Amino acid sequence: MTDEHLIAGVELGGTKAIAVLARGRTILDSIKVPTTSPTETLGALSHRIAAWNGSEAISALGVASFGPIGVDSSRPDYGRMLATPKVGWSGVDVLAGLSAHLDCPSAIDTDVNAAALAEHRWGAGQGLNSFCYLTIGTGVGGAVLIDGSPVHGALHPEIGHLRLRRAEADPFGGVCPFHHDCIEGLVSGPALEARFGGKPTQVNDDDPRWSPVVHDFVELVCSIVLTTSAQRILIGGGVGMGRPFLLQHVRDGVVERLRPYLAHMTPAYVETLIAQPDLGDDAGPLGAIVLGLDALTAGRSHDHQTDLSTPSTPSAKYWKSQHGA
C-alpha cells in the first residue's frame, strides 16, 4: 500500500516554500522557508529532505511549484522554471535541485494543479469529473481537472494571464510585467496593494474600491464556467481565503450575468458551484504528496513491468503517458 510509504512533498510558492514528510495524507514533519534566491531556497529544502532520507528511505518525491514550469518529461525543460516575474528563477532546474540526493520516483506539476489533485482526492473536489481550482495570492493560478487529471498540453493552463472585459471607468492599469491588466495584474495580492495604496487587509469590506475587483473576479469565474463546464470552482490562496465577503459578491455577480442564458445558475446552485477549498492551506503541501504517491504507484508498476494500460490514479496515468510503459 502506498499509504505505508514515506513520501516527501514540496510546495514552492512565490513568497514561501514548504517541504513536508508524510505517510498517506498524514504529515509527519515539515519545514517552511522564504522563497528568496534559488540557491538559498532549494538548498534549504534539499538539505531537510536529505536529512529525512538519511533517517528512513523516502519512497517518492512530489513537487508543486509556482510557474510557469516545464511539466512534460519528454522535453528538455521538464522540471525547469520558464520565464517568470520572480527575479532570478527563470531557467532554474527546480526538480533536479530538490531530488539530487534521492533515488526514487519523482514528479513535478504546478502548485495549483497539485492543490486541485489534493482537493479531488481528499477534499471538496471528490467525485467530480470537471472542476477548477483557483489560487489568488502572490499571483493568480488556475487548475482544470477533467476526470481527475489536470489539463496538460503544450504547457499547463495559465488562467491568471487571461485578459478579460474590464469594469467601466476602472483607471487601474494592472501590475503584470508581461500583460499589465491580465487577471493576475488586476486582483493578485501585489495588484491589490498597488490598487489600494496599501495592504488590502486594511481596506474595509464595504469600501467602494472593491467594486471593480469583484467585477474582475466575476468575469474570471464566468469565463471558466463557459469554457470548462466546471461542476465546482474552488477559490483559495491568501486573497481568495482571506476576504470571505468577496465570495458571496462573486456568487451574486455570476447569477446576475449567467442566469439569463443558463437557467440552472440559480443562487442555490451557484452557492455550491463557487466554494472555498476543504483542505485550506494544506491543499498545496498535500497536493505535492499526491504527486509523489502517484509517481510511486506508476514507478513501481513500471519497475515490475506490469500492465500500465489502466493506471490506478489520474496523475499516475499522466506519469505513464510521459515516461512510457
GINOR-V978230 format. One record per residue. RES is the residue in one small letter. SS is DSSP state (hx for helix, st for strand, lp for the rest). PSI is psi in degrees with one decimal (NA if undefined). BURIAL is b if it has 16 or more other C-alpha atoms within 10 Angstrom, else e. Layout:
res & ss & psi & burial
RES & SS & PSI & BURIAL
RES & SS & PSI & BURIAL
//
This chain:
res & ss & psi & burial
m & lp & 133.3 & e
t & hx & -23.8 & e
d & hx & -17.5 & e
e & hx & -13.7 & e
h & lp & 154.8 & b
l & st & 121.5 & b
i & st & 133.8 & b
a & st & 139.1 & b
g & st & 145.7 & b
v & st & 126.2 & b
e & st & 110.4 & b
l & st & 105.1 & b
g & lp & 172.0 & b
g & lp & -21.7 & b
t & lp & -40.1 & e
k & st & 161.9 & e
a & st & 143.7 & b
i & st & 130.0 & b
a & st & 136.4 & b
v & st & 153.2 & b
l & st & 130.6 & b
a & st & 155.1 & b
r & st & 118.4 & b
g & lp & -132.8 & b
r & lp & 6.6 & b
t & st & 113.2 & e
i & st & 124.5 & b
l & st & -32.6 & e
d & st & 159.7 & e
s & st & 161.5 & b
i & st & 141.1 & e
k & st & 131.2 & b
v & st & 153.0 & b
p & st & 148.7 & e
t & lp & 99.7 & b
t & lp & -110.2 & b
s & lp & 155.8 & e
p & hx & -39.9 & b
t & hx & -46.7 & e
e & hx & -49.7 & e
t & hx & -52.8 & b
l & hx & -33.9 & b
g & hx & -44.5 & e
a & hx & -42.1 & b
l & hx & -44.5 & b
s & hx & -38.2 & b
h & hx & -43.6 & e
r & hx & -40.3 & b
i & hx & -41.1 & b
a & hx & -37.1 & b
a & hx & -43.0 & e
w & hx & -44.6 & b
n & hx & -29.8 & b
g & hx & -26.7 & e
s & hx & -39.7 & e
e & lp & 133.6 & e
a & lp & 128.6 & b
i & lp & 134.5 & b
s & lp & -25.4 & b
a & st & 158.2 & b
l & st & 132.6 & b
g & st & 137.6 & b
v & st & 124.7 & b
a & st & 110.4 & b
s & st & 149.6 & b
f & lp & 164.2 & b
g & lp & -168.2 & b
p & lp & 145.2 & b
i & st & 145.7 & b
g & st & 120.8 & b
v & lp & 4.4 & b
d & lp & 109.6 & b
s & lp & -8.6 & e
s & lp & -6.7 & e
r & lp & 152.0 & e
p & lp & -16.6 & e
d & lp & 13.5 & b
y & st & 128.7 & b
g & lp & -0.8 & b
r & st & 144.7 & b
m & st & 134.0 & b
l & lp & -160.1 & b
a & lp & 116.7 & e
t & lp & 147.4 & b
p & lp & -15.1 & e
k & lp & 111.3 & e
v & lp & 130.8 & e
g & lp & -4.5 & e
w & lp & -16.0 & b
s & lp & 129.8 & b
g & lp & -4.4 & e
v & lp & 134.1 & b
d & st & 89.3 & b
v & hx & -48.4 & b
l & hx & -44.1 & b
a & hx & -38.5 & b
g & hx & -28.2 & b
l & hx & -22.8 & b
s & hx & 6.2 & b
a & lp & -33.8 & e
h & lp & 12.9 & e
l & lp & 152.2 & b
d & lp & 76.1 & e
c & lp & 166.3 & b
p & st & 147.5 & b
s & st & 158.3 & b
a & st & 151.6 & b
i & st & 144.3 & b
d & st & 178.0 & b
t & st & 155.4 & b
d & hx & -36.9 & b
v & hx & -35.8 & b
n & hx & -42.1 & b
a & hx & -44.4 & b
a & hx & -39.7 & b
a & hx & -40.9 & b
l & hx & -41.0 & b
a & hx & -43.1 & b
e & hx & -33.1 & b
h & hx & -36.9 & b
r & hx & -40.0 & b
w & hx & -2.9 & b
g & lp & -137.1 & b
a & lp & -4.8 & b
g & lp & 6.2 & b
q & lp & 133.5 & e
g & lp & -2.1 & e
l & lp & 142.2 & e
n & lp & -2.2 & e
s & st & 109.9 & b
f & st & 162.9 & b
c & st & 142.8 & b
y & st & 123.7 & b
l & st & 138.7 & b
t & st & 125.1 & b
i & st & 106.9 & b
g & lp & -122.4 & b
t & lp & -37.1 & b
g & lp & -168.7 & b
v & st & 116.7 & b
g & st & 153.3 & b
g & st & 135.3 & b
a & st & 140.9 & b
v & st & 121.3 & b
l & st & 127.9 & b
i & st & 122.7 & b
d & lp & 36.6 & e
g & lp & -2.0 & b
s & st & 136.2 & b
p & st & 141.0 & b
v & lp & 121.5 & e
h & st & 153.9 & b
g & lp & -119.2 & e
a & lp & -30.0 & e
l & lp & -115.6 & e
h & st & 158.3 & b
p & lp & 136.4 & b
e & lp & 62.4 & e
i & hx & -33.4 & b
g & hx & -17.0 & b
h & hx & 16.3 & b
l & lp & 141.6 & e
r & lp & 115.4 & b
l & lp & 174.1 & e
r & lp & 125.4 & e
r & lp & 154.4 & b
a & lp & 141.3 & e
e & lp & 136.2 & e
a & lp & 17.7 & e
d & lp & 114.5 & e
p & lp & -9.3 & e
f & lp & 128.6 & b
g & lp & -12.2 & e
g & lp & 159.1 & b
v & lp & 0.5 & b
c & st & 126.0 & b
p & lp & -15.1 & e
f & lp & -43.0 & e
h & lp & -2.4 & e
h & st & -81.6 & b
d & lp & 35.3 & b
c & lp & 173.8 & b
i & hx & -36.0 & b
e & hx & -38.7 & b
g & hx & -12.3 & b
l & hx & -33.1 & b
v & hx & 0.3 & b
s & lp & 169.5 & b
g & hx & -51.6 & b
p & hx & -34.5 & b
a & hx & -42.4 & b
l & hx & -38.1 & b
e & hx & -41.7 & e
a & hx & -39.7 & b
r & hx & -43.7 & b
f & hx & -12.5 & e
g & lp & 26.8 & e
g & lp & -175.1 & e
k & lp & 130.1 & e
p & hx & -22.3 & b
t & hx & -18.7 & e
q & hx & 2.2 & e
v & lp & 124.9 & e
n & lp & 152.3 & e
d & lp & -31.6 & e
d & lp & 9.2 & e
d & lp & 129.2 & e
p & lp & -15.2 & e
r & lp & -13.1 & e
w & hx & -19.3 & b
s & hx & -50.2 & e
p & hx & -26.9 & b
v & hx & -45.6 & b
v & hx & -43.9 & b
h & hx & -47.0 & b
d & hx & -40.6 & b
f & hx & -43.3 & b
v & hx & -43.1 & b
e & hx & -43.2 & b
l & hx & -49.3 & b
v & hx & -42.7 & b
c & hx & -40.5 & b
s & hx & -40.6 & e
i & hx & -43.8 & b
v & hx & -45.5 & b
l & hx & -25.0 & e
t & hx & -28.5 & e
t & hx & -13.1 & e
s & lp & 41.1 & e
a & lp & 138.5 & b
q & lp & -22.2 & b
r & st & 142.6 & b
i & st & 115.3 & b
l & st & 135.8 & b
i & st & 110.2 & b
g & st & -163.4 & b
g & hx & 170.4 & b
g & hx & -39.3 & b
v & hx & -45.0 & b
g & hx & -39.4 & b
m & hx & -14.3 & b
g & hx & -20.5 & e
r & lp & 78.7 & e
p & lp & -27.3 & e
f & hx & -27.8 & e
l & hx & -35.9 & b
l & hx & -46.1 & b
q & hx & -37.2 & e
h & hx & -39.3 & e
v & hx & -42.8 & b
r & hx & -47.3 & b
d & hx & -40.8 & b
g & hx & -37.4 & b
v & hx & -42.8 & b
v & hx & -45.6 & b
e & hx & -40.2 & e
r & hx & -33.7 & e
l & hx & -26.4 & b
r & lp & -33.2 & e
p & lp & -25.7 & e
y & lp & -39.4 & e
l & lp & 101.8 & e
a & lp & -24.0 & e
h & lp & -5.6 & e
m & lp & 62.0 & b
t & lp & 163.1 & b
p & hx & -38.9 & e
a & hx & -40.6 & e
y & hx & -44.8 & e
v & hx & -24.6 & b
e & hx & -35.2 & b
t & hx & -24.3 & e
l & hx & -43.4 & b
i & st & 115.3 & b
a & st & 172.2 & b
q & lp & 154.3 & b
p & lp & 143.7 & b
d & lp & -33.7 & b
l & lp & -6.0 & b
g & lp & -134.3 & e
d & lp & -13.1 & e
d & hx & -8.3 & e
a & hx & -42.4 & b
g & hx & -55.8 & b
p & hx & -40.5 & b
l & hx & -30.1 & b
g & hx & -38.6 & b
a & hx & -36.9 & b
i & hx & -39.5 & b
v & hx & -44.8 & b
l & hx & -43.2 & b
g & hx & -44.3 & b
l & hx & -42.9 & b
d & hx & -32.9 & b
a & hx & -38.1 & b
l & hx & -46.4 & b
t & hx & -48.2 & b
a & hx & -39.8 & b
g & hx & -40.2 & b
r & hx & -39.8 & e
s & hx & -40.5 & b
h & hx & -43.9 & b
d & hx & -35.8 & e
h & lp & 3.1 & e
q & lp & 42.1 & e
t & lp & 172.1 & e
d & lp & 120.6 & e
l & lp & 15.2 & b
s & lp & -22.1 & e
t & lp & 72.2 & e
p & lp & 152.9 & b
s & lp & -15.6 & e
t & lp & 152.5 & b
p & hx & -45.8 & b
s & hx & -22.0 & b
a & hx & -36.5 & b
k & hx & -43.3 & b
y & hx & -42.2 & b
w & hx & -43.9 & b
k & hx & -40.6 & b
s & hx & -29.3 & e
q & hx & -34.6 & e
h & hx & -14.6 & e
g & lp & 163.8 & e
a & lp & NA & b
//
